[in-house]
Amino acid sequence: MAAASDTPVLELRGITKRFPGVLANDRVDLDLRKGEVHALLGENGAGKSTLMNILYGLYKPDEGEILLGGKPAEFSSPHGAIDAGIGMVHQHFMLIPVMTVAENIVLAAEPRRGGVLLDTAAAERRVRELAEQFSFHIDPHARVQDITVGQQQRVEILKALYRGADILILDEPTAVLTPQEAIELSEILRRLVAEGMSVIFISHKLNEVLDIADRISVLRRGKKVDTIPREGATEAGLARMMVGRDVLLRVDKHATSRGDLLLQVEDLHVRDDRGLEAVRGVSLDVHAGEIVALAGVDGNGQTQLIDAITGLRKPEAGRIVVAGEELTGQSAHSFLDHGVGHIPEDRHRRGLVLEFSLAENLVLHDYAKAPFAKRGFLNPKRIVEFSRGLLHEFDVRGGIPETRASALSGGNQQKVVVAREVARDPKVLVAAQPTRGLDVGAIEFVHRRLVEERNEGRAVLLVSLELEEVLSLADRILVIYEGRIVGEYDPSVTEEELGIAMTGGRSEAVA
């Protein structure tokens, strides 16, 4: 990493932001030096994204000031921030899937011929030059919908570079990346700071922060706790600063005996949205009292397999049996009624109705049943009482039962989904990327709840891209590659061995 200058290129002084019932930022000070990666840590709802949205012109602070190059700056929109050399890559990408890489990058800043006509050749040439400069392996002609998530993130970074950004904000940049893509991103950041760029890196992954950051600032409940250098910092110490208490970074899990077979999948074949076979003869079983983890690089059939097991997609062939009853091809509602809980990998598309209240989302599956309804009429009082108890039990912050789901931070939205699925007392719990985007405190909580579900006799199928999570939680590990199970392992397996199997280098059971 290039040595950072001590002179701030950016200062935030006394930034305060209030929303109805919430003090999101409370007199926060932050500075960024030239050529450094400054990590911003905090629990979900601590105010990290709000602070960066103020810097990027999406929100206006109630108090405080922004200094850019030592001079006061005020941005009423992202256009002003972009013009001042600030770029932001959001956790949920702002790309148009049907357009090409080059078209997305130059959108609203297109090169023109004669000041009128779009100069497509010039756009593609400039994008290719930028990609080569920073060693981004990406095709300017490719459509965004056809490239990987990691490549889409590079497109977002190239958008900022194309517009002349020298300050780059990355909001949870590795939340949707595979471990390999996360390593590639860290290499990209090293190249960027070597070119003199300054980076604010919002993350909840402590190991990544310690690997990439020069300095680390921690927010807790809207206030800045401290800013410390990376040297001497530890995961345990950072977690304590974030949460205000000691955090168990490894799952405390005792051995249990397997019970009845609750989920049985036999020779399952499933096609994706393009009609291509994504799941190719998968067989697996999960017993009561165990967590079986499915590990694999993203895009190897996990999504289609989960969809079939939860009734969201009809398989082409094979059987799905839950607690002795065959449910193959039945509706998602039928799977729910037969005791299958589902924490989906995409909380926005599959987990929540964002415009519904938290109370409505928490009874989404059972609103028509007692005690929430009687003779076809809803009982709002019962729904609110039930949801208030769950919000407290699962430590959902930033809202009350009447709050819209869209108003919560991503991590607190995930807690709502987990609360709803666990509260239904399922026989089988399918947990897909259950801690994506969560902070260490929330991860600890979700892990503990999954282990409790296992200890209480549930069958838990965990699908995760986080190898540390897989190794920590699983009683058995299955590796999926190109739609097939290529190995079964016990938790004593190393990350290296799993990594080899996940990339097709091995196909043998060692459990």
C-alpha angles and dihedrals in degrees: 000000000000115000111262122230118243091226112098116234089188135027131184112196125192095336111186126178127178130192124183105296094352133090097204098176123021114195094313120187121196135160133192124205127211113270097010138116107225111192120211114205132182145126120281105284094021091124102258098127092040090055092050092045087056090052090048094051097250092114132029115227118238090215138004136047143256121225120197115189088347094304127106114259132185125189121198093180141008088263089067092049092048091050088052091054100262120132128184131199108200124213089244106049122240098218133130106234098207094052125083125254092256093047091052093048097051096037110138090005100061121161110243136208110227089354091286117061123065110252100215094175092053091049093052092044093052092047091049091049092051092046091051093046092058096032093246107162101213136130114234089206096055119106113241092233089061099052131080125265090251091054091048089056090053088052089056091050091048089052089059093045092048089057092052100256117174093173116057125191116200114192110203090327097179098044092100099031131101117239090258092051090048090056090050090051092054089053090050091052091051089055092048095052090044085061089053100262120144118219135199106202116197111195146144095205106100097192091055092048091052089049100049111022129092093194132011129211121192126206123196122185093339097313128101109243098189147314115235136174118253091241109096095008118130134195091242092050094048091047090052091051092049098047103025093236140058112289125209102233093186125053116255099222129162126200119269133186119249117250133192122340104260103167123037124175118184127192093326120190119188132175125215128230091278092055093252120135106256100166113046115192101320118181123181141145135206123197131204111275099027140096114218112192124206110208127188146122110281114270099036096115100284095122094050092045092052090047091054094046091051097043096251094116129031114234121230093223141351136058137277116196124185118192091338096312121109112231100169111151095002123133126274088248090057091051090052092049090051093055107270114141119195129200098187124217092233109051093186099051100033109011107053145021095228096202092052122088121256089253092054091048093050092057095036094123099037107030092118094053132079132305090025095050139022127193090347096310122115120233103216093183092058091045092052093045091050094047094046089057092049093047089054095043093050094040095237107179133198100040151051127221091278095051117110114248090232090066094064127088116257093256093051090048087056091052089055091054092048091047093053095048096044093045090059089067096229126197090216123029117196107197112188115187089333095176100040108142095004127133124236094266093050092044090053090051095048092046091051091050092050090051090048090053089052092047090051091057103266122140108235123197108192119195111188141156090204108094092192089057092047093050092045099049108028129098088187130014126211120192119213122200126172091347097309134099103243101176147003120216140175121235092263090075116112125244088242093057091047091047091054091050092046091058094048097259095124139027112186138107117241101168 
